[in-house]
Amino acid sequence: MNINWKTFLLGQLATVEDEKITFVGATNTGSKRIYPLPHLAVLSVTGKDAAKLLQGQVTCNVNDISEANSSLAAMCNPKGRAIATFLLAKKADTFLLVLPTELLETVKKRLQMYVLRSDVKITDSSDDLCLLGLFEQEQPVQPNTSEIQQNLISVNLPVSTRRRLSIMNVDQAMQFWTEQIDHQGFRKAGSDEWRYLDIVSGMPWLTTATSEEFIPQMLNLDKLGGISFNKGCYTGQEIVARTHYLGKTKREMLLAECQSSLVPEPNSTVIDKDGIGQETIGKVLLAQQDDQGCKLLVILQTTESACDNLRLQGDMQTQIKLIPFAHD
């Protein structure tokens, strides 16, 4: 995190701890809320061959990305397993990948492998660009769109009609934050609430623990517009396409909840307590505590989506209950 941005947030009564920011006296209520997002970062890809490079490495159709259209996407390994998921946006001739901070360096190195003699520059912009999340109950937006106003980039999430990400430099972020709080009626909110909203609405972020574990369809990317089946080849495309055309996705992402004081770690094992030998039937993708317990994104075998006796391995007392997604 940029030191000037961190200092500014501390002056706003923030507590900054690694990739988590909380505010003294903040409540998760109000029809307009603004969030700092230190757990997300921006990777910039520029150069005359940038689109060609990305088209050969990501699941969405890069030719459809413009200043008005963004997309969820994944970058896969040759076996079709998603290394990372990200939001792909564009400003002028620069592509911007918004992704978890912990996977930025992995994605950068992987893309760099394919640059060779191409005219492409890949830059970690996490110290130059800030990410802010905005929630507006009364201002619905069109998912998978974006816009640029006064040099600020707004990206509307594929899973929400009420939330958007804004990308800007540090000076702009401080001015924008002050304007939204002092004059536009926004309330400060912590980054964990944004993570919670991502989970309950089905935003399939990966972590170091879940990278290269799942094909994109298991993460619902096909349902969220994050896979093009009409574009040319890209790394992992053969597996992704075969799964699609044969209709053989064996696992899917679902929302669940449990009454646990401990937040399950990504890639924790989910078992069927009633199954033979209490067999493994899935994994935890993400989890976040809330006032009523814990919400989880889980990747389960499709045959187990009606199972009503799920447990975490090592915690047989806590039941995991599947619930519908809550698209905000």
C-alpha positions in Angstrom: 0.0 0.0 0.0 1.3 3.5 -0.9 2.6 5.1 2.3 0.8 8.5 1.6 -2.5 6.7 1.1 -1.9 4.7 4.3 -1.1 7.9 6.2 -4.3 9.5 4.9 -6.4 6.6 6.0 -4.8 6.6 9.5 -5.9 10.3 9.7 -9.5 9.1 8.9 -9.3 7.0 12.1 -8.5 3.8 10.2 -6.7 0.8 11.7 -4.5 -0.8 9.1 -3.4 -4.4 9.5 -1.8 -6.2 6.6 -4.6 -6.4 4.0 -7.4 -5.4 6.4 -8.7 -1.9 7.2 -11.2 -1.0 9.8 -12.6 2.3 11.0 -13.4 3.5 14.5 -17.2 3.8 14.9 -18.0 2.5 11.4 -21.2 0.5 10.9 -22.1 -1.7 8.0 -25.3 0.3 7.4 -26.3 3.1 5.2 -27.4 3.3 1.6 -24.1 4.8 0.5 -20.8 3.3 1.7 -17.1 3.7 0.6 -14.4 1.1 1.2 -10.6 1.0 0.9 -9.5 -2.3 -0.7 -5.9 -3.1 0.3 -6.4 -6.8 -0.4 -6.8 -6.0 -4.1 -4.1 -4.6 -6.5 -3.7 -3.5 -10.1 -1.4 -4.9 -12.7 -1.0 -2.7 -15.8 -0.3 -4.2 -19.3 0.7 -1.7 -22.0 2.3 -1.7 -25.5 1.1 -2.3 -29.1 1.1 -6.1 -28.5 -0.7 -6.0 -25.1 -4.1 -7.1 -26.5 -2.5 -10.0 -28.4 -0.6 -11.2 -25.4 -3.6 -11.1 -23.1 -5.9 -12.7 -25.7 -3.6 -15.8 -25.7 -3.6 -16.1 -21.9 -7.0 -15.2 -20.5 -10.5 -16.7 -20.7 -12.5 -13.7 -21.8 -12.4 -12.1 -25.2 -9.9 -9.2 -24.9 -11.2 -7.7 -28.1 -14.5 -6.9 -26.3 -12.7 -4.9 -23.6 -12.9 -1.1 -23.9 -13.3 1.9 -21.7 -17.0 1.1 -21.6 -16.8 -2.7 -21.2 -15.0 -4.7 -18.5 -15.1 -8.4 -17.7 -14.3 -11.0 -15.2 -11.6 -13.4 -16.4 -9.1 -16.1 -15.4 -5.6 -17.0 -16.4 -5.1 -20.8 -16.6 -2.2 -23.2 -16.6 -1.9 -25.7 -19.4 -4.2 -28.1 -17.6 -7.0 -25.6 -17.6 -6.7 -24.8 -13.8 -7.2 -21.1 -12.9 -4.1 -19.5 -11.6 -6.0 -16.3 -10.8 -9.2 -14.6 -11.4 -9.4 -10.8 -12.1 -11.4 -8.0 -13.4 -10.1 -6.7 -16.8 -10.6 -3.1 -17.7 -9.1 -0.6 -20.1 -8.0 3.0 -20.0 -6.7 4.4 -23.3 -4.1 1.8 -24.5 -3.5 0.3 -21.0 -5.2 -2.9 -19.8 -5.8 -3.0 -16.0 -6.0 -6.3 -14.2 -7.6 -6.0 -10.7 -6.7 -9.0 -8.7 -5.9 -10.2 -5.1 -2.7 -8.6 -3.9 -1.3 -12.0 -2.9 -1.5 -13.3 -6.5 -0.2 -10.2 -8.4 3.4 -11.3 -8.5 2.4 -14.8 -9.7 0.3 -13.4 -12.5 3.0 -10.9 -13.5 5.7 -13.5 -13.7 3.4 -15.9 -15.7 2.5 -13.2 -18.2 6.1 -12.1 -18.5 7.0 -15.6 -19.7 5.1 -15.0 -22.9 6.3 -11.5 -23.7 9.5 -12.6 -25.5 10.1 -10.0 -28.2 6.6 -8.5 -28.1 6.1 -4.8 -27.5 4.5 -5.3 -24.0 5.3 -3.8 -20.6 3.8 -5.4 -17.5 3.8 -3.2 -14.4 2.9 -3.7 -10.8 0.8 -0.5 -10.2 -0.2 -1.3 -6.7 1.9 1.6 -5.3 0.7 4.1 -7.8 -3.0 3.3 -8.1 -5.6 3.0 -5.3 -8.7 0.9 -5.3 -11.9 2.1 -3.7 -15.2 0.2 -3.5 -18.5 2.0 -3.6 -21.9 0.8 -2.6 -25.0 2.8 -3.6 -28.4 1.3 -2.8 -30.4 3.8 -4.9 -28.0 4.0 -7.9 -28.1 0.6 -9.7 -25.4 0.0 -12.3 -25.1 -2.3 -15.3 -22.8 -5.3 -14.5 -19.6 -5.8 -16.6 -19.5 -2.2 -17.7 -17.0 0.6 -16.9 -16.6 4.3 -17.5 -13.9 7.0 -17.1 -14.8 10.4 -15.6 -12.2 13.0 -14.8 -9.4 10.4 -15.2 -11.1 8.0 -12.6 -11.9 4.5 -13.8 -15.1 2.9 -12.5 -15.6 -0.8 -13.0 -19.0 -2.3 -12.3 -18.8 -5.8 -10.8 -20.3 -8.8 -12.7 -22.1 -10.0 -9.5 -23.6 -6.7 -8.4 -25.9 -3.9 -9.6 -25.1 -1.8 -6.5 -21.3 -1.9 -6.2 -18.4 -0.7 -8.3 -14.6 -0.4 -8.1 -12.9 2.9 -8.7 -9.3 3.0 -9.8 -7.2 6.2 -9.4 -3.9 7.6 -8.3 -3.1 8.5 -4.7 -3.8 12.2 -4.9 -7.1 11.6 -6.6 -8.0 8.9 -4.1 -7.6 11.3 -1.2 -9.6 14.0 -2.9 -12.3 11.6 -4.0 -12.6 10.0 -0.5 -13.0 13.4 1.1 -15.6 14.5 -1.5 -17.7 11.4 -1.0 -17.6 11.5 2.8 -18.0 15.3 3.3 -20.4 16.2 0.4 -21.9 13.1 -1.2 -23.3 11.3 1.9 -21.1 8.2 1.9 -20.1 6.4 5.1 -16.7 4.8 5.7 -16.7 1.0 5.9 -14.1 -1.6 6.4 -12.5 -3.9 3.9 -13.8 -7.0 5.5 -17.4 -6.0 4.8 -16.5 -5.7 1.1 -15.0 -9.2 1.2 -18.2 -10.3 2.8 -20.3 -8.7 0.0 -18.1 -10.4 -2.6 -18.7 -13.8 -1.0 -22.5 -13.6 -0.6 -22.8 -12.3 -4.2 -20.6 -15.0 -5.6 -17.4 -13.2 -6.6 -14.8 -16.0 -7.2 -11.5 -14.6 -6.1 -8.7 -17.0 -5.7 -5.9 -17.1 -3.1 -2.4 -18.6 -3.0 -4.0 -21.7 -1.4 -6.6 -22.2 -4.2 -4.6 -21.1 -7.2 -4.4 -23.8 -9.8 -7.0 -26.0 -8.0 -10.1 -25.4 -10.1 -11.1 -25.0 -13.8 -13.0 -21.7 -14.5 -16.4 -23.4 -14.8 -16.1 -24.7 -11.2 -15.8 -21.0 -10.2 -19.0 -20.1 -12.2 -17.0 -17.9 -14.6 -19.1 -19.1 -17.5 -22.3 -18.0 -15.7 -20.7 -14.6 -15.0 -19.5 -13.8 -18.5 -15.9 -14.5 -17.8 -15.3 -17.1 -20.5 -15.5 -16.7 -24.3 -16.0 -20.0 -26.2 -15.7 -18.2 -29.6 -12.3 -16.6 -29.3 -9.1 -18.3 -30.4 -6.7 -20.4 -28.4 -5.3 -19.5 -25.0 -3.4 -21.4 -22.4 -5.7 -24.0 -20.9 -8.4 -23.4 -23.5 -8.6 -27.0 -24.7 -9.6 -28.3 -21.2 -12.0 -25.4 -20.6 -13.7 -25.8 -24.0 -13.9 -29.6 -23.7 -15.6 -29.3 -20.3 -18.1 -26.8 -21.8 -19.0 -28.8 -24.9 -19.2 -32.1 -23.1 -21.2 -30.6 -20.3 -19.1 -32.4 -17.7 -18.4 -29.8 -15.0 -18.1 -32.1 -12.0 -18.0 -29.4 -9.4 -19.6 -26.0 -8.9 -19.3 -23.0 -6.6 -22.1 -22.5 -4.0 -22.7 -20.2 -1.1 -22.9 -21.6 2.4 -23.0 -20.5 6.0 -22.0 -22.0 9.4 -22.1 -20.9 13.0 -18.4 -21.0 13.7 -16.2 -18.6 15.6 -13.2 -19.6 13.5 -13.1 -18.6 9.8 -12.2 -21.6 7.7 -9.1 -21.2 5.6 -9.2 -21.3 1.8 -8.8 -24.8 0.5 -10.1 -26.4 3.7 -11.8 -29.7 3.1 -15.6 -30.1 3.1 -17.0 -33.6 3.9 -20.3 -35.3 3.9 -20.9 -36.5 7.4 -23.5 -39.1 6.2 -21.3 -40.3 3.3 -19.4 -43.6 3.3 -16.2 -43.0 5.2 -17.1 -39.3 5.6 -15.7 -38.7 2.1 -14.3 -35.4 0.8 -16.8 -33.8 -1.5 -15.5 -30.2 -1.8 -13.3 -27.4 -0.7 -13.7 -23.9 0.8 -12.9 -21.2 -1.7 -13.3 -18.1 0.6 -14.9 -17.4 4.0 -15.7 -14.3 6.0 -17.2 -13.7 9.4 -20.4 -11.7 9.9 -22.7 -10.9 12.8 -24.6 -14.1 12.3 -21.7 -16.5 11.9 -19.7 -17.2 8.8 -20.4 -17.1 5.1 -18.4 -19.4 2.7 -18.0 -20.0 -1.0 -17.5 -23.7 -1.4 -16.7 -25.8 -4.4 -18.7 -29.0 -4.2 -19.3 -32.0 -6.4 -22.5 -31.3 -8.4 -24.1 -34.4 -7.1 -23.8 -33.0 -3.6 -25.6 -29.7 -4.0 -28.6 -31.0 -2.1 -26.6 -32.5 0.8 -27.8 -31.3 4.2 -25.1 -32.7 6.4 -21.9 -30.9 5.3 -19.0 -30.5 7.7 -15.5 -29.1 7.7 -12.9 -31.8 8.1 -11.7 -31.6 11.7 -14.9 -29.8 12.9 -17.7 -32.4 13.0 -19.9 -30.3 15.3 -20.3 -27.3 13.0 -22.9 -27.8 10.2 -22.4 -26.1 6.8 -25.7 -25.1 5.3 -26.1 -24.2 1.6 -28.0 -21.0 0.9 -28.9 -18.9 -2.2 -26.6 -16.2 -3.5 -27.5 -12.7 -2.4 -26.8 -10.6 -5.4 -26.8 -7.0 -4.2 
